[in-house]
């Protein structure tokens, strides 16, 4: 597995979730959804939870939080 996927897995094992903003800020990963797709293809049970929030301009927006479920 390549570095970015390893960083994502380590993060998800240590913390409750990961967002694309966190992935970019902490690890320089710009294509989190693609990495999550690849990890799912390898058998990892990663859930996508859509979160609704408000921008600094007062507009509604949504973003994804990725959660790793127990590994067997």
QUIBEL-V812212 format. One record per backbone hydrogen bond with DSSP energy under -0.5 kcal/mol. NH is the residue of the N-H (numbers start at 1). CO is the residue of the C=O. E is the energy in kcal/mol with one decimal. If there is no record, write none. Layout:
# QUIBEL-V812212
nh->NH co->CO e->E
nh->NH co->CO e->E
This chain:
# QUIBEL-V812212
nh->6 co->2 e->-2.0
nh->7 co->3 e->-2.5
nh->8 co->4 e->-2.1
nh->9 co->5 e->-2.5
nh->10 co->6 e->-2.6
nh->11 co->7 e->-2.2
nh->12 co->8 e->-2.8
nh->13 co->9 e->-2.0
nh->14 co->10 e->-1.4
nh->15 co->11 e->-3.2
nh->18 co->66 e->-1.5
nh->20 co->64 e->-0.5
nh->23 co->19 e->-2.5
nh->24 co->20 e->-2.2
nh->25 co->21 e->-2.5
nh->26 co->22 e->-3.2
nh->27 co->23 e->-1.8
nh->28 co->23 e->-0.5
nh->28 co->24 e->-1.4
nh->29 co->23 e->-1.9
nh->30 co->28 e->-0.6
nh->35 co->31 e->-1.7
nh->36 co->32 e->-2.7
nh->37 co->33 e->-2.2
nh->38 co->34 e->-2.1
nh->39 co->35 e->-2.4
nh->40 co->36 e->-2.5
nh->41 co->37 e->-2.1
nh->42 co->38 e->-1.3
nh->43 co->40 e->-1.8
nh->44 co->39 e->-2.1
nh->46 co->44 e->-1.2
nh->47 co->45 e->-0.5
nh->47 co->67 e->-3.1
nh->49 co->47 e->-0.6
nh->49 co->65 e->-2.8
nh->50 co->48 e->-0.5
nh->51 co->63 e->-3.2
nh->53 co->61 e->-3.0
nh->55 co->59 e->-3.4
nh->58 co->55 e->-2.0
nh->61 co->53 e->-2.5
nh->63 co->51 e->-2.0
nh->65 co->49 e->-2.4
nh->66 co->18 e->-2.7
nh->67 co->47 e->-2.4
nh->69 co->45 e->-3.0
nh->69 co->67 e->-0.5
